[in-house]
Amino acid sequence: MSLVVRAARAWRRPRVFAVLTLTGLLLGALLGLVARVTGQEWLASGLDTLGGLFTGLLQFTVVPLVFLAIVVGIVSLRDLGGGRAAARLGGRTVAWFAGTSLVAVLIGLAIGLIGRPGEGITLTADPADVEAVGERTPGSWQALLSGLVPDNPVAAFAGNEVLQVVVSALLIGAAAYALGDRAEPFVAFSRSAFEIVLTIIGWIIVLAPIGVVGLLGNAFASYGSDVFSSLIGLVAAVYLGCALVLFGVYPLLLKVVAGIGPRRFFSITWPVLQFAFVSRSSGASLPLSRQAAIDLGVERNYAGFAVPLATTTKMDGCAAVYPALATIFIAHLSGIQLVAWQYLVIVVVAVFGALATAGTTGWFTMLTLTLAAVGMPPEVIAAGIAVIIGIDPILDMMRTATNVGGQITVPTLVAAQEGILGRDTTDQHEPDRPGSAGEGSTAAGKQAVGGA
């Protein structure tokens, strides 16, 4: 056996991969700080390029993965008891989405009211940043509703319109479900394509120890210590709020509803949460999230439907905790005193506006939707976002990890209520194969590609 082959196999071993990933995190942070302190533009640019290449590879797979996973998941629901059972599963899933979002936004509001981030701080946004924010399309209910169904499905895929892709997948999956055997050729093709995409993602995730050097290094090199020190209150509030949801609410619900203790939950999901934290992408984490849910005992067919749906619509970090805290921060920064009805609006938007977060710019859509809903003037919205956008990569890491934790938790809770938790079929697991993205017989935490 050649040295290269032995090295490649050792790289994929869970413990080795975890050490390599942690080393990448530390090295990225160190290089980013060096680039920032010394002003070495070439180093900062190199880290940005390295992180961008890795992110680009991940984003390349998100749209086909979401589409195929939802289509295959809907068709697979037939094995769980037919149409009524599928409707009940879908209804409970959406109900848990809303319920956990309500808890998350209330936690965000409580921290904001107690900690009062932004109060007493004077910051002036860079005019160029304000102009750039003003050129972006803000979130709105009209835009959300009018953009649900694509005029051209091909354009939705080409334009990376994730929400439109989700709607298309739901329609096509439902039609394939209704047609039964007549749609079997299409279903077989979709299953094969899904496996192909999972395999490609497995190969990409193997590069995670290298990719995280660029991702974290660029984050540390991109913001100044002066701005960060002024915004440390917002950073601390967001991290605290997300941590309470991720390490408090989810484990408590899992223990009470599903009988799953925190130790088991985090032993299985920790590699996924680490990868989500670094990659800042729920979509890229989807294969690992899906397998983690299965390893927690969620029935495979239901996991194939619920986790992809949650990946695009269930974002407690981006859609609940963060908009609540950022709205309070911007209000304090602008000298605006929020009243009771505005806090209520923040809650309503968080619970019913989660769909607006679908896509790579979900935090921006949800935040502008919330700020507009509470009646803030457009110039205040643009200036406020321009102030905090510089530290967004730091905030997004914790937001994404929280999102992914919820995307695994909700299907587990529903499966427990439906009596399909623990009804795992180990005979359905495929044998391990190099570069698999979580479809082998090992748990998510023991997979080579799932160690990030």
CORLIN-V598490 format. One record per residue. N is the residue number from 1. PSI is psi in radians with two decimals (999 if undefined). Layout:
BEGIN
N:PSI, N:PSI
END
This chain:
BEGIN
1:2.26, 2:2.81, 3:-0.64, 4:-0.76, 5:-0.76, 6:-0.70, 7:-0.71, 8:-0.72, 9:-0.68, 10:-0.65, 11:-0.65, 12:-0.18, 13:2.38, 14:-0.86, 15:-0.71, 16:-0.76, 17:-0.71, 18:-0.73, 19:-0.74, 20:-0.69, 21:-0.77, 22:-0.70, 23:-0.70, 24:-0.68, 25:-0.85, 26:-0.75, 27:-0.71, 28:-0.78, 29:-0.74, 30:-0.83, 31:-0.65, 32:-0.76, 33:-0.70, 34:-0.77, 35:-0.65, 36:-0.77, 37:-0.74, 38:-0.22, 39:0.43, 40:1.70, 41:-0.61, 42:-0.64, 43:-0.78, 44:-0.73, 45:-0.68, 46:-0.73, 47:-0.72, 48:-0.76, 49:-0.77, 50:-0.81, 51:-0.66, 52:-0.67, 53:-0.78, 54:-0.77, 55:-0.70, 56:-0.71, 57:-0.71, 58:-0.80, 59:-0.49, 60:-0.53, 61:-0.17, 62:-0.91, 63:-0.89, 64:-0.60, 65:-0.82, 66:-0.80, 67:-0.91, 68:-0.68, 69:-0.72, 70:-0.76, 71:-0.88, 72:-0.66, 73:-0.73, 74:-0.80, 75:-0.63, 76:-0.30, 77:-0.33, 78:-0.54, 79:-0.12, 80:0.10, 81:0.17, 82:-2.95, 83:-0.76, 84:-0.74, 85:-0.70, 86:-0.74, 87:-0.69, 88:-0.74, 89:-0.77, 90:-0.74, 91:-0.77, 92:-0.63, 93:-0.83, 94:-0.68, 95:-0.73, 96:-0.62, 97:-0.90, 98:-0.74, 99:-0.80, 100:-0.56, 101:-0.67, 102:-0.80, 103:-0.75, 104:-0.76, 105:-0.58, 106:-0.65, 107:-0.76, 108:-0.77, 109:-0.72, 110:-0.77, 111:-0.70, 112:-0.68, 113:-0.58, 114:-0.86, 115:-0.43, 116:1.03, 117:2.45, 118:-0.26, 119:2.28, 120:0.07, 121:2.41, 122:1.94, 123:2.46, 124:2.20, 125:2.54, 126:2.22, 127:-0.61, 128:-0.68, 129:-0.69, 130:-0.73, 131:-0.72, 132:-0.73, 133:-0.71, 134:-0.44, 135:-0.25, 136:2.62, 137:2.06, 138:2.81, 139:2.51, 140:2.64, 141:-0.67, 142:-0.78, 143:-0.65, 144:-0.86, 145:-0.73, 146:-0.36, 147:0.15, 148:-0.82, 149:2.16, 150:2.48, 151:-0.57, 152:1.89, 153:-0.62, 154:-0.71, 155:-0.60, 156:-0.72, 157:-0.79, 158:-0.61, 159:0.08, 160:0.65, 161:1.52, 162:-0.71, 163:-0.72, 164:-0.62, 165:-0.69, 166:-0.80, 167:-0.75, 168:-0.74, 169:-0.70, 170:-0.75, 171:-0.83, 172:-0.73, 173:-0.71, 174:-0.70, 175:-0.73, 176:-0.65, 177:-0.77, 178:-0.60, 179:-0.38, 180:-2.23, 181:-0.50, 182:-0.39, 183:0.10, 184:-0.72, 185:-0.74, 186:-0.71, 187:-0.74, 188:-0.71, 189:-0.75, 190:-0.72, 191:-0.76, 192:-0.76, 193:-0.65, 194:-0.76, 195:-0.63, 196:-0.79, 197:-0.72, 198:-0.68, 199:-0.74, 200:-0.75, 201:-0.66, 202:-0.74, 203:-0.70, 204:-0.74, 205:-0.46, 206:-0.47, 207:0.05, 208:-0.75, 209:-0.53, 210:-0.75, 211:-0.64, 212:-0.41, 213:-0.82, 214:-0.72, 215:-0.90, 216:-0.63, 217:-0.74, 218:-0.65, 219:-0.76, 220:-0.48, 221:-0.21, 222:-0.38, 223:2.61, 224:2.64, 225:-0.52, 226:-0.77, 227:-0.74, 228:-0.72, 229:-0.57, 230:-0.46, 231:0.18, 232:-0.53, 233:-0.73, 234:-0.75, 235:-0.82, 236:-0.69, 237:-0.75, 238:-0.77, 239:-0.68, 240:-0.81, 241:-0.80, 242:-0.66, 243:-0.68, 244:-0.66, 245:-0.85, 246:-0.75, 247:-0.08, 248:-1.07, 249:-0.90, 250:-0.88, 251:-0.62, 252:-0.81, 253:-0.73, 254:-0.66, 255:-0.76, 256:-0.79, 257:-0.74, 258:-0.15, 259:0.39, 260:2.10, 261:2.78, 262:-0.67, 263:-0.77, 264:-0.73, 265:-0.88, 266:-0.46, 267:-0.53, 268:-0.70, 269:-0.23, 270:-0.77, 271:-0.66, 272:-0.76, 273:-0.67, 274:-0.80, 275:-0.71, 276:-0.70, 277:-0.77, 278:-0.78, 279:-0.43, 280:0.67, 281:1.97, 282:-0.64, 283:-0.76, 284:-0.46, 285:-0.10, 286:-0.85, 287:-0.70, 288:-0.65, 289:-0.77, 290:-0.79, 291:-0.62, 292:-0.71, 293:-0.73, 294:-0.72, 295:-0.41, 296:-0.16, 297:0.03, 298:2.33, 299:2.33, 300:-0.78, 301:-0.71, 302:-0.69, 303:-0.64, 304:-0.39, 305:-0.84, 306:-0.72, 307:-0.80, 308:-0.68, 309:-0.75, 310:-0.61, 311:-0.53, 312:-0.24, 313:-0.16, 314:1.68, 315:1.43, 316:-0.52, 317:-0.90, 318:-0.56, 319:-0.15, 320:-1.18, 321:-0.89, 322:-0.85, 323:-0.66, 324:-0.85, 325:-0.71, 326:-0.63, 327:-0.79, 328:-0.72, 329:-0.84, 330:-0.62, 331:-0.81, 332:-0.73, 333:-0.59, 334:-0.02, 335:0.44, 336:2.29, 337:1.97, 338:2.54, 339:3.09, 340:-0.79, 341:-0.51, 342:-0.63, 343:-0.66, 344:-0.68, 345:-0.69, 346:-0.74, 347:-0.81, 348:-0.77, 349:-0.70, 350:-0.67, 351:-0.71, 352:-0.08, 353:0.28, 354:-0.56, 355:-0.48, 356:-0.23, 357:-0.05, 358:2.33, 359:3.04, 360:-0.31, 361:0.56, 362:-0.71, 363:-0.69, 364:-0.77, 365:-0.80, 366:-0.68, 367:-0.80, 368:-0.60, 369:-0.75, 370:-0.82, 371:-0.72, 372:-0.64, 373:-0.55, 374:0.02, 375:0.37, 376:2.46, 377:2.61, 378:-0.65, 379:-0.56, 380:-0.71, 381:-0.86, 382:-0.77, 383:-0.71, 384:-0.78, 385:-0.64, 386:-0.53, 387:-0.75, 388:-0.14, 389:-0.42, 390:-0.49, 391:0.20, 392:-0.68, 393:-0.66, 394:-0.74, 395:-0.66, 396:-0.47, 397:-0.88, 398:-0.64, 399:-0.79, 400:-0.71, 401:-0.69, 402:-0.74, 403:-0.88, 404:-0.66, 405:-0.73, 406:-0.60, 407:-0.39, 408:-0.62, 409:-0.83, 410:-0.85, 411:-0.57, 412:-0.72, 413:-0.78, 414:-0.75, 415:-0.67, 416:-0.76, 417:-0.56, 418:-0.06, 419:0.36, 420:0.29, 421:2.26, 422:-0.08, 423:0.85, 424:2.58, 425:1.58, 426:-0.37, 427:-0.28, 428:-0.25, 429:2.49, 430:2.74, 431:2.68, 432:2.52, 433:2.57, 434:2.34, 435:0.16, 436:2.65, 437:0.73, 438:0.31, 439:0.05, 440:-3.01, 441:-0.12, 442:2.77, 443:2.83, 444:-0.66, 445:-0.20, 446:0.07, 447:2.49, 448:-0.77, 449:-0.14, 450:0.32, 451:-0.03, 452:999
END
